[in-house]
Amino acid sequence: MSTYTTFAKEKLLDLYSNHDHEVGSQLKLQKPEAYKDLQSTDCITYSLRVWATPLRNQVTAKQLRQSGITEKRN
């Protein structure tokens, strides 16, 4: 059984491995013409995408638990 943290880490790595259409926000600001066809992104944006994935895919906490992903509690 994996935790939501593991699920989030896997999603973060998946996003990182598949971002040919993106460029760092600072690079886009410095050279907007060179990166005009790429989407601006940063670390915070990646994190928000990771957390938003279950919501975007309409996955509930119950569904995550049923799939074997658990919440890590202290």
ABEGO torsion letter per residue (X at the ends): XBBAAAAAAAAAAAAAABAAABBBAAAAAABAAAAAABBBBBAAAAAAAAAAAAAAAGBBAAAAAAAGBBBBBX
